[in-house]
Amino acid sequence: MLPDALGDLLLGSRCVGCDRPGRVLCRECAATLPSGAEPAWPSPTPPGLAPPYATTAYDGLVRAMVLAHKERGVLALATPLGRLLTVAVVEALADAATGPVVLVPVPSRPASVRSRGHDPTWTMTVRAAAWLGANGFPATAMPLLRLRTGVRDQAGLDAHERSANLAGSMRCPSRTLARLAGWRSHAHVVVCDDVLTTGATAREAQRALEAVGLGVVGVAVAAATRRRGPGRESSGGFLSPQPGTV
Ligand SMILES: [Zn+2]
């Protein structure tokens, strides 16, 4: 069987939203993508988490785009996903003073990158930095974080297990940090990911960056999983307005 990406190339692609033959994201579906972002506090919120922003709930079209990009290697979706990430970054920076913007993707497990053949979060982050730059907001994507060995795949873990799995799992090597040079003291750092679930991954990335003296102004993601109360999905919008409010 052909890998999906190669199959798309040889046999013609279909829209991930409506399955119509043609582009991987047709114009009609692209026109329905969100153009703004909202606070996306997970519930419960990891203590100290920098303000998270997402463009939408993780379902429907955006979920299909994330999965096709990440798991099926439909690399053309990096551009529209990067644009969604950009919208969330702009919202995360809304209250920040002017200064250099550094977008830091959460690190992927090396085994995942090898098996997928690409690093979807890094690609989206690069696209977002390019999009910001083209619109007059100079930004740089920097892979500052590394995962220590022994970190399990997060899939299937609950909030408590995720945070235990991730505690102390990321680090920022000093040689990598040196690339920031003179920016270090005044850079506006935004942690970037495709999807926010419990916030444990973003919080660990934030901790590792703060441990080397970098201030994190916010967390930006394309989509956030729906907030859940005990045993049921909460009503009233997909995102909570601030931590602790239900
Ligand atoms: Zn479509």
Boltz pocket constraint, residues with backbone or C-beta under 6 A from the ligand:
constraints:
  - pocket:
      binder: B
      contacts: [[A, 15], [A, 16], [A, 17], [A, 18], [A, 19], [A, 20], [A, 25], [A, 26], [A, 27], [A, 28], [A, 29], [A, 30]]
      max_distance: 6.0
